[in-house]
Amino acid sequence: MKIIETLPNISEGRNSELIRQIRDLSDNYNRIWFISCKSDEYFNRSFISVAGDCEEIEDFLYKLTAICIEKIDMNNHTGYHPRIGAIDVIPIVPVVGITFEEANNLVERLAKKISESFSLPIYLYEKSAKKEERKNINNIRKGEFEFLEKKMKLPEWKPDFGPDIPHPTAGATIMGVRDPLITLDFHLNNSDRWLVEQIKQELLMILPANIFLERKFNGKFNMSVNAKEGEISLTILYNEVTRVINHFGCELERVTLSSPIMGSTFLKSFRNLAEKLDGEIITIEEKILANSEVRKIRKDQI
């Protein structure tokens, strides 16, 4: 079986019923595994991770898009994360037995189907980008949903698929094949936003990473650090972030993994950090196999 991971980011982090509906959707497939979902009320955004068979993932993403277009109105959306649409970005990551070309064919096939079915503009990014300036997602998001209509009037921002105007409620969607991300959450024992922002700015100057801040219910901050696996090792990322946090005299409560790690080779280089991290260390491949065994047992018991 050819396996891919998809990590759709949707512009809704406060509606638990919508997240439950998406999770229930994934349960309708025999060869799809729901890996994780992280919803952020401050960003008003949910980060979903699903892996499985290519054909079933393609159908799942099409139906997820339909649900989000129905349930999310970007005209009423507020949140502290850049976004241009209800289904803001759909990354595709090859996992097992699939080439870049095969994954990219899936992206283009799905982009065409979604754009035609829902009149939704699609921009291709990262490895699927047809223009150099669209490889970086931040270039596509510049101006966000509020200025998307004006931006799309420029010839250089004509979408790769779909109409030349935003969907009236869903905006536009970004899709593409990309490398796996390293994601670590640093839980800070500090409620001083000014200090935490200084740490963030220092890290942005020295690391090839995206950094997001989340104020927790107790007032303390969580710092989520995302970097491409091919651009920095997990060890260096961990060491540099903890060094800067300590330099600013900020106490670090713990570091956690927000989602499973992909790749057994990557896991081997990661083992030396095992004692410093909370949570179970598991690869996506192991997660899929474990869930498969659970499903098999359940079916045998019916």
Sequence and secondary structure as in RCSB ss.txt:
>XXXX:A:sequence
MKIIETLPNISEGRNSELIRQIRDLSDNYNRIWFISCKSDEYFNRSFISVAGDCEEIEDFLYKLTAICIEKIDMN
NHTGYHPRIGAIDVIPIVPVVGITFEEANNLVERLAKKISESFSLPIYLYEKSAKKEERKNINNIRKGEFEFLEK
KMKLPEWKPDFGPDIPHPTAGATIMGVRDPLITLDFHLNNSDRWLVEQIKQELLMILPANIFLERKFNGKFNMSV
NAKEGEISLTILYNEVTRVINHFGCELERVTLSSPIMGSTFLKSFRNLAEKLDGEIITIEEKILANSEVRKIRKD
QI
>XXXX:A:secstr
  EEEE  EES SS HHHHHHHHHHHTT TTEEEEEEEEETTTTEEEEEEEEEHHHHHHHHHHHHHHHHHH  GG
G   SS  SBSEEEEEEEEEES  HHHHHHHHHHHHHHHHHHHT  EEE GGG SSGGGSSHHHHHTTTGGGHHH
HTTSGGG  SBS SS BTTTB EEEEE   EEEEEEEES   HHHHHHHHHHHHHHSSEEEEEEE TTS EEEEE
EEETTTS HHHHHHHHHHHHHHTT  EEEEEESS B  HHHHHHHGGGGGG BS   BHHHHHHHHHHHHHHHHH
H 
